[in-house]
Amino acid sequence: MTSIEQNSLYITYNVGPFKKEEMDEIDEIIAKIVPVKRRFYSADSMEKLPAYMIFTLGYVFGGISRGFFESLGSDIYNNLKNN
């Protein structure tokens, strides 16, 4: 990483509230003081979501649903067996 990239000010915009012209104007004013890099909140947050979290949630919810359906199946079996 170069020193310019390390000394840049990252401005993170949320999608929607600012028009492109407004973001350009804000960046231009601040760029007179320090180099500016533009980022967008929604894009950056999705990029930082680790893949292992998705797999972990899938594993947990899979285990819960498996237990639920096994219990439901055994309850139905026991109910039919007793009748």
HUZI-V213085 format. One record per residue. RES is the residue in three letters. D_LAST is the distance of its C-alpha to the last C-alpha in Angstrom with 1 decimal. Layout:
res = {RES & RES}
d_last = {D_LAST & D_LAST}
//
This chain:
res = {MET & THR & SER & ILE & GLU & GLN & ASN & SER & LEU & TYR & ILE & THR & TYR & ASN & VAL & GLY & PRO & PHE & LYS & LYS & GLU & GLU & MET & ASP & GLU & ILE & ASP & GLU & ILE & ILE & ALA & LYS & ILE & VAL & PRO & VAL & LYS & ARG & ARG & PHE & TYR & SER & ALA & ASP & SER & MET & GLU & LYS & LEU & PRO & ALA & TYR & MET & ILE & PHE & THR & LEU & GLY & TYR & VAL & PHE & GLY & GLY & ILE & SER & ARG & GLY & PHE & PHE & GLU & SER & LEU & GLY & SER & ASP & ILE & TYR & ASN & ASN & LEU & LYS & ASN & ASN}
d_last = {73.4 & 76.9 & 78.3 & 78.1 & 74.3 & 74.0 & 76.1 & 74.4 & 72.7 & 69.3 & 68.5 & 64.8 & 64.2 & 61.0 & 60.4 & 61.4 & 63.7 & 66.9 & 68.6 & 70.1 & 73.6 & 72.7 & 71.3 & 74.4 & 76.6 & 74.8 & 75.0 & 78.6 & 79.7 & 77.9 & 79.1 & 82.7 & 81.8 & 79.3 & 77.7 & 74.4 & 71.3 & 68.7 & 65.0 & 62.1 & 59.3 & 56.3 & 57.5 & 58.4 & 55.2 & 53.1 & 55.4 & 54.9 & 51.1 & 50.4 & 48.2 & 46.4 & 45.1 & 43.3 & 41.8 & 40.8 & 39.0 & 37.2 & 36.2 & 35.0 & 33.0 & 31.6 & 30.4 & 28.9 & 27.1 & 25.9 & 24.4 & 22.8 & 21.1 & 20.1 & 18.5 & 16.8 & 15.6 & 14.3 & 12.4 & 10.8 & 10.1 & 8.7 & 6.4 & 5.3 & 5.6 & 3.8 & 0.0}
//
